[in-house]
């Protein structure tokens, strides 16, 4: 089993769940679609999208 990495992605986008970066995506649309699907299935989670280019996090689009 691979170990967990704490490094931020250098390119693309990632989904952050309850403060932990999880899945990486190459496109913004892919990350948003994945995040929206997770939020629909698990509304109690805090889900944000991390943008590696700007090194910023943002909440899901409304």
C-alpha positions in Angstrom: 0.0 0.0 0.0 1.5 3.4 -1.0 2.1 5.9 1.8 0.1 9.1 2.0 1.9 12.2 0.6 1.5 15.6 2.2 3.0 17.4 -0.8 0.7 19.8 -2.7 0.3 19.0 -6.4 2.4 21.1 -8.7 0.0 21.1 -11.6 -3.7 20.7 -12.1 -6.4 20.6 -9.5 -7.2 18.4 -6.4 -10.2 17.8 -4.2 -9.7 18.6 -0.6 -12.0 16.8 1.8 -12.1 18.0 5.4 -8.7 19.6 5.0 -6.9 16.7 3.4 -6.0 16.6 -0.3 -7.3 13.5 -2.0 -7.8 13.1 -5.7 -5.9 15.0 -8.4 -7.4 16.1 -11.7 -5.8 17.7 -14.8 -8.8 19.9 -15.5 -10.9 22.3 -13.5 -14.1 20.9 -14.9 -13.1 17.4 -13.8 -12.3 18.5 -10.3 -15.6 20.4 -10.0 -17.6 17.5 -11.3 -16.0 15.1 -8.9 -16.4 17.5 -6.0 -20.1 18.1 -6.7 -20.7 14.4 -7.0 -19.1 13.8 -3.6 -21.0 16.7 -2.0 -24.2 15.3 -3.3 -23.5 11.9 -1.9 -21.9 13.1 1.4 -23.4 16.6 2.2 -21.8 16.6 5.7 -18.2 16.8 4.3 -16.3 20.0 3.8 -15.2 19.8 0.2 -13.0 22.4 -1.6 -11.0 22.5 -4.8 -7.2 23.2 -4.7 -5.7 25.0 -7.8 -2.0 24.1 -8.1 -1.3 27.0 -10.4 -2.5 29.8 -8.0 -1.8 27.7 -4.9 -5.3 28.5 -3.6 -8.4 26.7 -2.4 -12.0 27.6 -3.1 -15.4 26.3 -2.1 -17.6 24.5 -4.5 -19.5 26.6 -7.0 -23.1 27.3 -5.9 
